[in-house]
């Protein structure tokens, strides 16, 4: 699966992501999505599918959904919030141990989606790619076609 990032995670981009996620700045996520959509050609998809908010998260909103909504306002592609975590898993960003960054099979489930629907996954940061792959599997198992993923930032590999 191809994942397109519009920035590297670090410096100002890291600060913006943290402000958006940990200071309840929802408007920043919408702006990030709009800017991201202006930087990447419009995808040939039926839906933008945000990665779900981790189960048990303290956050009152899903930043990936807001980023998707910002991109949707530019691309005019609807957002389909159809993924859910089946169980609580540790945050990929906060896990220092690479072994704990592996997500269990079936960690994410999908609500009904039309077979053959072409979708693009949306998230804020790609750390290991594990969350995006965990989100891709149930979509594909349901008959959707995941054409790729788009994220605001990608962490550099250590």
C-alpha positions in Angstrom: 0.0 0.0 0.0 1.3 3.4 -0.9 1.4 6.1 1.8 1.8 9.7 0.8 3.0 12.1 3.5 3.1 15.9 3.0 5.8 16.4 5.6 8.4 14.8 7.8 7.5 14.5 11.5 9.8 16.8 13.5 10.3 20.4 14.3 7.4 22.7 13.5 5.3 19.8 12.0 5.7 17.9 15.3 4.6 20.9 17.2 1.6 21.5 15.0 0.5 17.8 15.4 0.9 18.0 19.2 -1.0 21.2 19.4 -3.8 19.7 17.3 -3.9 16.4 19.3 -3.2 17.4 22.9 -4.5 21.0 23.1 -8.0 20.4 21.7 -7.3 22.5 18.6 -9.8 20.9 16.2 -9.5 23.8 13.8 -5.9 23.0 13.1 -6.8 19.5 11.9 -9.3 20.9 9.5 -6.7 23.3 8.1 -4.1 20.5 7.9 -6.5 18.5 5.8 -7.3 21.3 3.5 -3.7 22.1 3.0 -2.8 18.5 2.5 -5.5 18.3 -0.3 -4.0 21.3 -2.0 -0.6 19.6 -2.0 -1.6 16.2 -3.4 -3.6 15.6 -6.6 -7.2 14.6 -6.0 -7.4 10.8 -5.6 -9.8 8.7 -7.8 -11.7 7.3 -4.8 -15.3 7.1 -3.6 -14.5 7.8 0.0 -11.9 9.1 2.4 -11.7 6.8 5.4 -10.1 8.1 8.6 -8.2 5.8 10.8 -10.3 5.4 14.0 -9.5 7.1 17.3 -7.9 4.6 19.7 -10.3 2.9 22.0 -10.0 4.5 25.5 -8.4 7.7 24.1 -8.7 10.8 26.3 -9.3 12.9 23.2 -12.9 13.9 22.6 -12.4 13.9 18.8 -10.7 11.9 16.1 -8.0 14.1 14.5 -7.8 11.8 11.5 -11.5 12.3 10.8 -11.1 16.1 11.0 -8.1 16.0 8.7 -10.2 13.9 6.3 -13.0 16.4 6.5 -10.6 19.2 5.7 -9.4 17.3 2.7 -13.0 16.5 1.7 -13.8 20.2 1.6 -11.2 20.7 -1.1 -11.4 17.4 -3.0 -15.2 17.1 -2.8 -14.8 13.4 -1.8 -17.1 12.2 1.0 -15.7 11.0 4.3 -16.8 7.6 5.5 -16.1 7.1 9.2 -16.6 3.3 9.1 -13.7 1.9 11.2 -13.6 1.1 14.9 -11.0 -0.4 17.2 -12.2 -3.7 18.6 -9.9 -3.5 21.6 -7.7 -1.1 23.4 -4.1 -1.1 22.1 -1.1 1.0 23.1 -0.5 4.2 21.1 2.0 3.5 18.4 3.6 7.0 18.9 4.2 6.4 22.6 5.5 2.9 22.3 9.3 2.9 22.5 9.6 -0.9 22.2 9.3 -2.0 18.5 7.9 -5.3 19.6 4.9 -3.6 21.2 4.2 -1.7 18.0 2.9 -4.8 16.3 -0.9 -4.7 16.3 -2.9 -7.9 16.8 -4.8 -9.4 13.9 -8.4 -8.1 13.8 -7.6 -5.0 16.0 -9.9 -2.9 13.8 -13.3 -3.7 12.4 -15.4 -2.1 9.7 -19.0 -1.3 9.6 -20.8 -2.0 6.3 -19.1 -0.7 3.2 -20.1 -1.4 -0.4 -18.0 -4.0 -2.1 -15.9 -2.4 -4.7 -15.8 1.0 -3.0 -12.5 2.7 -3.7 -11.2 4.3 -0.5 -8.2 6.3 0.7 -7.1 6.0 4.3 -6.4 9.2 6.2 -4.3 9.7 9.3 -2.2 12.4 11.0 1.1 10.6 11.4 2.6 7.4 10.0 5.0 6.0 12.7 5.5 2.4 11.6 2.6 1.9 9.2 1.1 -0.7 11.5 -2.1 1.2 12.2 -2.6 1.9 8.5 -2.2 -1.8 7.7 -4.5 -2.8 10.5 -7.1 -0.4 9.1 -6.6 -1.7 5.5 -7.2 -5.4 6.3 -10.9 -5.2 7.4 -11.7 -2.8 4.5 -10.2 -5.3 2.0 -11.9 -8.2 3.7 -15.2 -6.4 3.2 -14.6 -6.0 -0.5 -13.4 -2.4 -0.5 -10.5 -1.4 -2.7 -7.9 0.6 -0.6 -5.9 2.6 -3.1 -3.5 3.9 -0.5 -3.1 6.3 2.4 -2.4 9.9 3.0 -0.9 11.4 6.2 0.2 14.8 7.3 3.6 13.6 8.6 5.8 10.5 8.4 8.3 9.7 11.1 11.8 9.0 9.9 12.9 5.4 10.4 15.5 5.0 13.2 
